[in-house]
Amino acid sequence: MEDQRRRFITCDYEVSSFNVDFLGRAHLSALMNYLQDAARRHAVRERFSVFELAEKGLTWVVSRYHVLIDRYPRMGEKIVVRTWASGKHGYYALRDFVISDAGGKRIVEATSSWMIIELESRRPVRVENLFPDELILQERALKDDFPTLPIVERLDHKTTFRVMFEDLDYNRHVNNVVYSRWAVEGMPREVLFAGRPREVEINYRSEVFYGDEIEVISQNPESPGGFWIQQIYSLASGKEVSRVRSRWQQYGPEDE
């Protein structure tokens, strides 16, 4: 039973006032922060966190996220995040998440793919022998083989940002949650004030550092309810740093 409990962790949170939008619902970036913190707490508990890896000259970096949101929790609402390591294949370790409300109903499901890289060379290393098989729970919140995300073929909108000091994480590059914020902030104003993302897929392709100027280019959906396609570039290096595909839904009666 103890080994079974090691395979997952549950973490309680309350949605704070500084994590909600103008309608009192959690921002996408707030949900991503809850996922990240739960993953950190599990890794620290089982001693495969960035701190233990750093002693070996290694660190974690995220490769993909796929998040499906049924409902955004309100300010003051209590939620529970459950997360577990769901697989490891070659250079990739999988981690899945479920966010439930106080009544136990699932409101968010997510899956993610991570890599371990050498701090000095920034090269990936195989994950098979870096944490034990008994920590793997063969269960997926979302089934996703993480195919290549599409590129922007028609430029419909463009926004630029500069990386701030508060965007940096323990590894001194931009925290993965910031990419989701750029994707949202890169949307046209009329979209932001009409609805919110219900499904988001993010492919992290390159690190970004303090002071870099970032450009987000977007392509409108081909039909109502379709997917927005975005690419994020570092203007300093010219590198593509992320691809995003998202599906948005208009605000409903529950937001009033």
ZALOBA-768704 format. One record per residue (C-alpha): residue number from 1; x, y, z; residue in one letter. Coordinates in Angstrom, 2 decimals. Last residue first. Example, Ala and Ser with C-alpha at 12.3 -4.5 7.8 and 13.67 -1.06 7.14 Angstrom:
BEGIN
[2 [13.67 -1.06 7.14] "s"]
[1 [12.30 -4.50 7.80] "a"]
END
This chain:
BEGIN
[256 [-22.04 36.18 -14.88] "e"]
[255 [-19.41 33.55 -15.65] "d"]
[254 [-21.79 30.59 -15.18] "e"]
[253 [-24.03 32.07 -17.87] "p"]
[252 [-21.33 31.44 -20.48] "g"]
[251 [-18.08 33.04 -21.67] "y"]
[250 [-17.10 32.01 -25.18] "q"]
[249 [-14.97 28.93 -25.75] "q"]
[248 [-11.42 28.79 -27.03] "w"]
[247 [-9.38 25.99 -28.60] "r"]
[246 [-5.61 26.18 -28.41] "s"]
[245 [-2.54 25.07 -30.34] "r"]
[244 [0.83 26.39 -29.23] "v"]
[243 [4.33 26.17 -30.62] "r"]
[242 [7.36 27.33 -28.65] "s"]
[241 [10.88 28.77 -28.75] "v"]
[240 [11.34 29.29 -32.48] "e"]
[239 [14.83 30.67 -32.73] "k"]
[238 [15.69 34.05 -34.29] "g"]
[237 [18.31 34.52 -31.57] "s"]
[236 [17.38 38.00 -30.32] "a"]
[235 [13.85 37.94 -31.79] "l"]
[234 [13.01 34.88 -29.71] "s"]
[233 [10.01 33.32 -31.41] "y"]
[232 [6.59 32.05 -30.32] "i"]
[231 [4.33 30.20 -32.74] "q"]
[230 [0.56 30.12 -32.53] "q"]
[229 [-2.32 28.14 -34.05] "i"]
[228 [-5.88 28.82 -32.87] "w"]
[227 [-8.05 25.75 -33.11] "f"]
[226 [-11.66 25.49 -34.21] "g"]
[225 [-14.82 26.50 -32.35] "g"]
[224 [-15.97 28.63 -35.27] "p"]
[223 [-14.08 27.64 -38.47] "s"]
[222 [-10.55 27.94 -39.89] "e"]
[221 [-9.31 29.18 -36.53] "p"]
[220 [-7.22 32.39 -36.59] "n"]
[219 [-3.44 32.18 -37.01] "q"]
[218 [-1.15 33.71 -34.42] "s"]
[217 [2.37 35.12 -34.15] "i"]
[216 [3.98 35.69 -30.75] "v"]
[215 [7.24 37.64 -30.69] "e"]
[214 [9.63 37.59 -27.74] "i"]
[213 [12.39 40.05 -26.86] "e"]
[212 [15.06 38.51 -24.65] "d"]
[211 [15.94 40.49 -21.50] "g"]
[210 [16.22 37.47 -19.22] "y"]
[209 [16.46 34.14 -21.02] "f"]
[208 [14.46 31.83 -23.27] "v"]
[207 [15.04 28.11 -23.70] "e"]
[206 [13.97 26.33 -26.88] "s"]
[205 [11.27 24.03 -28.25] "r"]
[204 [8.49 23.87 -25.68] "y"]
[203 [5.40 22.39 -27.38] "n"]
[202 [2.18 23.62 -25.80] "i"]
[201 [-1.31 22.18 -26.23] "e"]
[200 [-4.28 24.07 -24.80] "v"]
[199 [-7.96 23.16 -24.52] "e"]
[198 [-10.77 25.23 -23.02] "r"]
[197 [-9.17 28.64 -23.61] "p"]
[196 [-11.15 31.69 -22.46] "r"]
[195 [-13.98 33.83 -23.81] "g"]
[194 [-15.18 37.16 -25.19] "a"]
[193 [-12.80 39.66 -23.58] "f"]
[192 [-9.68 37.81 -24.67] "l"]
[191 [-10.97 37.22 -28.20] "v"]
[190 [-11.74 40.90 -28.85] "e"]
[189 [-8.28 41.87 -27.56] "r"]
[188 [-6.49 39.65 -30.10] "p"]
[187 [-4.46 36.76 -28.63] "m"]
[186 [-0.79 37.13 -27.69] "g"]
[185 [-1.66 37.59 -24.03] "e"]
[184 [-2.99 34.03 -23.97] "v"]
[183 [0.05 32.50 -25.67] "a"]
[182 [2.41 34.66 -23.61] "w"]
[181 [0.74 33.44 -20.42] "r"]
[180 [1.12 29.82 -21.51] "s"]
[179 [4.81 30.46 -22.19] "y"]
[178 [5.16 31.95 -18.70] "v"]
[177 [4.14 28.61 -17.15] "v"]
[176 [7.32 26.99 -18.50] "n"]
[175 [9.55 29.25 -16.41] "n"]
[174 [11.94 31.37 -18.46] "v"]
[173 [15.58 30.49 -17.87] "h"]
[172 [17.61 30.94 -14.71] "r"]
[171 [17.41 27.23 -13.75] "n"]
[170 [15.43 28.08 -10.59] "y"]
[169 [12.90 30.01 -12.67] "d"]
[168 [12.84 33.26 -14.62] "l"]
[167 [9.71 35.22 -15.55] "d"]
[166 [10.15 37.52 -12.53] "e"]
[165 [13.21 39.08 -14.19] "f"]
[164 [11.14 40.06 -17.21] "m"]
[163 [11.32 38.66 -20.74] "v"]
[162 [10.21 41.29 -23.25] "r"]
[161 [6.97 40.92 -25.19] "f"]
[160 [5.78 41.23 -28.80] "t"]
[159 [2.37 40.62 -30.38] "t"]
[158 [1.29 39.53 -33.88] "k"]
[157 [-2.09 38.65 -35.39] "h"]
[156 [-3.45 37.06 -38.57] "d"]
[155 [-0.27 35.61 -40.09] "l"]
[154 [-1.24 32.69 -42.34] "r"]
[153 [0.64 29.38 -42.30] "e"]
[152 [1.33 29.28 -38.56] "v"]
[151 [2.92 25.93 -37.76] "i"]
[150 [1.24 22.67 -36.79] "p"]
[149 [2.04 20.69 -33.61] "l"]
[148 [4.17 17.58 -33.94] "t"]
[147 [2.50 14.56 -32.36] "p"]
[146 [2.39 14.29 -28.56] "f"]
[145 [1.34 10.66 -28.08] "d"]
[144 [-1.71 11.87 -26.15] "d"]
[143 [-4.16 10.00 -23.95] "k"]
[142 [-5.33 12.39 -21.27] "l"]
[141 [-5.46 11.55 -17.55] "a"]
[140 [-3.19 8.61 -18.30] "r"]
[139 [-2.59 5.62 -16.03] "e"]
[138 [0.38 3.29 -15.73] "q"]
[137 [1.53 4.65 -12.37] "l"]
[136 [5.33 4.82 -12.44] "i"]
[135 [7.07 5.25 -9.08] "l"]
[134 [7.95 1.53 -8.96] "e"]
[133 [10.07 1.97 -12.09] "d"]
[132 [12.70 3.91 -10.17] "p"]
[131 [14.19 7.29 -11.15] "f"]
[130 [17.29 8.10 -13.17] "l"]
[129 [17.74 4.72 -14.85] "n"]
[128 [15.25 5.06 -17.67] "e"]
[127 [15.60 8.82 -18.19] "v"]
[126 [17.98 8.98 -21.14] "r"]
[125 [20.04 12.16 -21.21] "v"]
[124 [19.30 15.41 -23.03] "p"]
[123 [22.08 17.85 -23.94] "r"]
[122 [22.24 21.29 -22.30] "r"]
[121 [26.08 20.88 -22.26] "s"]
[120 [26.63 22.25 -18.76] "e"]
[119 [23.32 21.53 -17.05] "l"]
[118 [22.93 18.09 -18.59] "e"]
[117 [19.31 17.54 -19.59] "i"]
[116 [16.37 15.58 -18.18] "i"]
[115 [13.28 15.66 -20.36] "m"]
[114 [9.58 16.08 -19.62] "w"]
[113 [6.25 15.20 -21.26] "s"]
[112 [2.89 16.37 -19.98] "s"]
[111 [-0.70 15.29 -19.48] "t"]
[110 [-3.64 17.30 -18.24] "a"]
[109 [-7.20 17.00 -16.97] "e"]
[108 [-9.12 19.89 -15.41] "v"]
[107 [-12.58 20.08 -13.74] "i"]
[106 [-12.88 16.58 -12.31] "r"]
[105 [-15.68 16.35 -9.75] "k"]
[104 [-14.60 15.46 -6.21] "g"]
[103 [-17.10 17.74 -4.48] "g"]
[102 [-14.39 20.23 -3.47] "a"]
[101 [-13.35 20.55 -7.10] "d"]
[100 [-10.96 18.24 -8.90] "s"]
[99 [-7.73 18.90 -10.80] "i"]
[98 [-6.25 15.86 -12.54] "v"]
[97 [-2.63 15.55 -13.62] "f"]
[96 [-0.30 13.40 -15.72] "d"]
[95 [3.48 13.11 -15.93] "r"]
[94 [5.48 11.47 -18.73] "l"]
[93 [9.26 11.06 -18.80] "a"]
[92 [11.03 11.43 -22.14] "y"]
[91 [14.57 10.64 -23.33] "y"]
[90 [13.92 6.95 -23.91] "g"]
[89 [10.37 6.27 -22.77] "h"]
[88 [9.15 6.91 -19.26] "k"]
[87 [5.58 6.59 -18.02] "g"]
[86 [2.74 8.03 -15.95] "s"]
[85 [4.55 9.86 -13.14] "a"]
[84 [1.69 11.03 -10.92] "w"]
[83 [-0.41 14.08 -10.11] "t"]
[82 [-3.55 14.86 -8.12] "r"]
[81 [-4.53 18.51 -7.69] "v"]
[80 [-7.34 19.35 -5.26] "v"]
[79 [-9.40 22.55 -5.40] "i"]
[78 [-10.85 24.99 -2.89] "k"]
[77 [-12.73 27.95 -4.33] "e"]
[76 [-11.81 31.40 -3.01] "g"]
[75 [-11.78 32.97 -6.48] "m"]
[74 [-13.64 30.70 -8.89] "r"]
[73 [-12.50 27.49 -10.57] "p"]
[72 [-12.26 27.30 -14.39] "y"]
[71 [-14.42 24.51 -15.78] "r"]
[70 [-13.98 21.64 -18.24] "d"]
[69 [-10.35 22.45 -18.96] "i"]
[68 [-8.21 20.14 -21.12] "l"]
[67 [-4.45 20.66 -20.83] "v"]
[66 [-1.78 19.19 -23.11] "h"]
[65 [1.80 20.04 -22.15] "y"]
[64 [5.02 19.21 -23.96] "r"]
[63 [8.81 19.34 -23.51] "s"]
[62 [9.37 20.36 -19.90] "v"]
[61 [12.91 20.69 -18.58] "v"]
[60 [14.35 18.81 -15.59] "w"]
[59 [17.94 19.28 -14.44] "t"]
[58 [21.33 17.57 -14.40] "l"]
[57 [24.83 18.13 -12.99] "g"]
[56 [24.44 15.26 -10.54] "k"]
[55 [23.89 17.55 -7.52] "e"]
[54 [21.50 19.50 -9.76] "a"]
[53 [19.36 16.36 -10.08] "l"]
[52 [18.68 16.30 -6.33] "e"]
[51 [17.66 19.98 -6.35] "f"]
[50 [15.70 19.72 -9.60] "v"]
[49 [13.53 17.08 -7.92] "s"]
[48 [14.05 13.31 -7.94] "f"]
[47 [13.92 12.80 -4.17] "r"]
[46 [10.50 11.13 -3.80] "e"]
[45 [9.02 13.92 -1.69] "r"]
[44 [10.79 16.60 -3.74] "v"]
[43 [9.45 15.14 -7.00] "a"]
[42 [5.90 14.99 -5.63] "h"]
[41 [6.08 18.56 -4.36] "r"]
[40 [7.47 19.79 -7.66] "r"]
[39 [4.72 18.08 -9.65] "a"]
[38 [2.10 19.66 -7.36] "a"]
[37 [3.74 23.06 -7.86] "d"]
[36 [3.76 22.70 -11.64] "q"]
[35 [0.12 21.70 -11.81] "l"]
[34 [-0.94 24.57 -9.54] "y"]
[33 [1.17 26.96 -11.66] "n"]
[32 [-0.54 25.74 -14.83] "m"]
[31 [-3.94 26.47 -13.26] "l"]
[30 [-2.74 29.98 -12.38] "a"]
[29 [-1.42 30.46 -15.93] "s"]
[28 [-4.86 29.61 -17.31] "l"]
[27 [-6.26 32.39 -15.11] "h"]
[26 [-8.61 31.39 -12.33] "a"]
[25 [-12.14 32.82 -12.52] "r"]
[24 [-13.26 36.04 -10.84] "g"]
[23 [-14.74 37.64 -13.95] "l"]
[22 [-11.90 40.15 -14.36] "f"]
[21 [-9.38 37.31 -14.14] "d"]
[20 [-8.17 35.32 -11.13] "v"]
[19 [-4.81 34.44 -9.57] "n"]
[18 [-4.32 37.52 -7.38] "f"]
[17 [-7.59 36.83 -5.55] "s"]
[16 [-6.38 33.37 -4.56] "s"]
[15 [-7.78 30.02 -5.66] "v"]
[14 [-7.40 27.71 -2.67] "e"]
[13 [-5.09 24.73 -2.99] "y"]
[12 [-4.88 21.13 -1.78] "d"]
[11 [-2.23 18.71 -3.07] "c"]
[10 [-2.62 15.03 -3.86] "t"]
[9 [0.46 12.92 -4.61] "i"]
[8 [0.96 9.87 -6.77] "f"]
[7 [3.07 6.75 -7.15] "r"]
[6 [4.29 6.80 -3.56] "r"]
[5 [0.80 5.84 -2.40] "r"]
[4 [1.07 2.50 -4.24] "q"]
[3 [4.44 1.77 -2.62] "d"]
[2 [2.88 2.38 0.81] "e"]
[1 [0.00 0.00 0.00] "m"]
END
